[in-house]
Amino acid sequence: MHTVLGDATSYGMPEGQDPGTVACRDAAKESGMTTSDWDLIVIGAGGAGLSAAASAAERGGRVLVLESEGAVGGSMSLAAGMFTAAGTRVQEALGVQDSADRFYQHYMDLNQWRLQPGLVRSICEAAAPTLHWLMDLGLEIPAQRSTNAHMPGLGHAGVEDVWRGHTPVGEGYAVVELLERTLRTHGAELALGSRVDGLLIDEGRVQGVTVGGEEARAGAVVVASGGFAQDRALVDRYFPAARAAGEDLFVVAGAGSRGDHLRLGEQVGADLAGEGWGLLLVTAYFQQHHHWDSGFPPPSRIHVNAAGRRFMDEDVSYAVSAGLLADQQGPCWMVFDEAARLRLPDGFLDWTPARVQEEADTGRTLRADDLPALAGAMGVPAEALRRTVERWNQTLPHGTDPEFQRHLTLEAKGVVDPLPPMVSPPFYAARLVPGELVCTHTGLRIDPSARVLDAVGDVIPGLYAAGEAGGGVLGNRYVGGGNAIANALTMGRIAGLTALESARD
């Protein structure tokens, strides 16, 4: 049994979860650590950290994982677990022709080639082998079509040219549980409630960390502490686009996403990549929860801009929806009618008939008996709004959407019946905002082997990064559902294996 920092004999679990299936084996608390007892120290037990640690432990590495929070999983535990990859067994079983080369071309084109090609090539080539590794460990992804991010199988994950979104049975938590079990099986140790204070540098090489005044030394360190979505000051500095939502901004990232990678990287002069980039989802102003809890807006709705014109496919991938919203001048609105409100199901926190009624009664959601009056409240041209709704009623409720092709995105989501027309007063308008902050993309600049680079492009010996902590993989355009998951698990695995090799050398 190796020595670990702090009290690692108690593993706090989310309420209702079985500690026996999630916690690593107990690690003895001894007098602290000052010798190099570890091949690899991993900072963070989210998707990237667990992948790095499991990969190294599986190869016989002596691995210590330090997690700042009271439970493993981080943002991965909150996710559907959809993993985007090309050339997989699941695709092959369903007759989908795909390849890493095709994935790479799409990835680079969508991001306008503003990413480092070698790094993107690395993740595109390694994504499928990483997915197969997880499946060989026991992750179940059935060879069936999926119509949403929570249905196991292969789905249309965003704006990709072919279906690449692989959703596992059990969603993101199943991935966390699987990797934690792999750690336990191969003898890695985990210390929860252990937030790293700093890095240990000796003779120009990162050789460990400090936690609460104690030292832990290792041949290499992987920073996988997540992003910084939970630190509003860092969000304002590195992702100012999130300011557009104002007080309506809400965060769905893990509690540990506090930007520790930026603080640690600054200590060793690490360069940054991805500044100004992140993932925002378009929501109505009153939505303040992940859609699992909030529910969904009415299908029969139109998104209109300050000119009173429809400007997007309302079901377009969140990979691009925030950009479409940002392109508009002035406020934008979600417009729907009374019949659409009444069709909302109960049981959610935000999108229910009663909640919309409450927002309208207070005047925060606009409501009017006819479209000209609603247009006046919105401050948009009445004739433009009237014609916009009229055109919508003449097209999509009849099965096609010539302007924005929404019938195709609805079909991909399994919606086969035409949507009801928008004809029942009163009419409603809820302000649209880029309100849901999912992940941040500013991280420590890494090379294709996940090695952290300094300001002149040289490798910082002994230091690796992955997931949101590793910058340059998640770009200015989120590739689609599963991009962050694939980044975390794939680059985490690359980091774990290359760091272990470096430590042994």
Secondary structure, DSSP 8 states (H G I E B T S, - for coil): ---BSS--S-----TT--HHHHS-----B-S-B-S--EEEEEE--SHHHHHHHHHHHHTT--EEEE-SSSSS-GGGGGS---EE-SS-HHHHHTT----HHHHHHHHHHHTTT-S-HHHHHHHHHHHHHHHHHHHHHT----SSEESSTTSSEEE--BS-SS--EEE-TTHHHHHHHHHHHHHHHTT-EEETT----EEEEETTEEEEEEETTEEEEEEEEEE----STT-HHHHHHH-GGGGGGGGG-EE-S-TT-S-HHHHHHHHTTB-EE-TT-EEEEEEETT--S-HHHH----SS-EEE-TTS-B-S-TT--HHHHHHHHHTSSS--EEEEEHHHHHTS-SSSSSSSHHHHHHHHHHTSSEEESSHHHHHHHHTS-HHHHHHHHHHHHHHGGGT--TTT-HHHHHHHTT--S----S--SSEEEEEEEEEEEEEE--EEEB-TT-EEEBTTS-EEEEEEE-GGGEETSS-SS--BTTHHHHHHHHHHHHHHHHHHHHHH-
